Amino acid sequence: MKKAHKIRIYPNSRQEIQFQKTFGCVRFYWNFLLDQRITNDKMKKENPEYIENKLTYAGLKKQEEFSWLKEVEAQPLSQVNMDLNKAYKNTFNSKFGFPKFKSKKYSKKSYRTAVGMKVNGRYFYVSKVGWVKMAEELRFKGKLMNVTISQTKSGKYFATFLVDAENFQQEPVANNIGLDLGLTHFCITSAGEKIDNNRFYRSLEQRLIREQRKLSKRLEVAKKHNRKLDECRNYQKQKVKVARIHEKIANQRTDFLHKLSSRLTDENQIICIEDLNVKGLVKNHKLAKSIS
C-alpha cells in the first residue's frame, strides 16, 4: 500500500536558493516542452512531411544559453517530461483538458524527485540540496518511492514522502449511517447526531477584508510610482499576510473534514448521503457562501 506523508521542512538560506532554482528550472522546462509540442503539432498539420523538433534536457543543457540548467538536479526535469506526456494523454478527459503553461506568479511551486533520497530521524537528504530539517519524523515504514518538495503562497516549505508501506486492514464493522447535509448544521446523521457548522471563512472574513484592502493600497502606491511589484517590499509582505489567512482557513476546513470523514468511515460499513447538485445550488447568491 502506497501512503503519503506531508511534513513541513525548514531549509537554510542556501537550501532555499537551491529549491527556488529548481522550481524555476522545472517551470521553464515544462513551458519549453509544451511550446515545442504545440509548434510540432501545428507544423505537422500544415506540412505532413515536417520533421518534428524533439529537443530534450540532455541536448538543452549543452547549449551555452541554457547552461544554468546544470545547476539543479536532473531527475526533477526528467519527471517533467513524464508528467507532460501523462497530461497529454488526459487531454480528452473531461476532468483535465489541454495542458497549460506554468506562470511564475500564479502556478504552484513544486518538484518531484526519486533519486538520492535518504531519511534519518528528523532530517532528509536530497541531491544537490543536502540534509534538510523536518518538523517531525516520517510516520510510515517501508520503501521510500519519491519525495515532492513544494512551497505555499505564504512561503512555507513542505516535503511529501511517498512510501510503499505494509497493508493495514481494520476490523470490519456492521453499522450503517445516513447523512443529511444542511446549512444551520454541517450535517445531521440518521442516529440523531448534529454536527456543527464551524463557518471557518466567516470567522476570519473581517480580518481578511482589512488585509486585502491594505494590499490594494500597496498596489495603488506601486502603480503610482511606476515600480515593479517584485521590488515593493511592503506589497510583498502584505501579500504574504493575505496568503496566510487564506491558508489558515483552508487548513481549518481540511482538518475538520479529515477528522470527521475518518471517524465516520471507522465506525460505519455503509454511509448514505443525498446526491446534491452543488453547482446548481451555489447559483443562489444569498446562500452560495454558506453552501460552499
ZIKA-V543308 format. One record per helix or strand. SS is the DSSP state (helix for helix, strand for strand). FROM is the first residue (numbers start at 1). TO is the last residue. If there is no record, write none. Layout:
{{SS | FROM | TO} {SS | FROM | TO}}
This chain:
{{strand | 2 | 10} {helix | 13 | 46} {helix | 57 | 60} {helix | 64 | 71} {helix | 74 | 89} {strand | 109 | 113} {strand | 118 | 120} {strand | 123 | 126} {strand | 130 | 134} {strand | 142 | 151} {strand | 157 | 165} {strand | 176 | 181} {strand | 185 | 189} {strand | 194 | 196} {helix | 200 | 224} {helix | 229 | 231} {helix | 233 | 267} {strand | 270 | 273} {helix | 278 | 281} {helix | 288 | 291}}
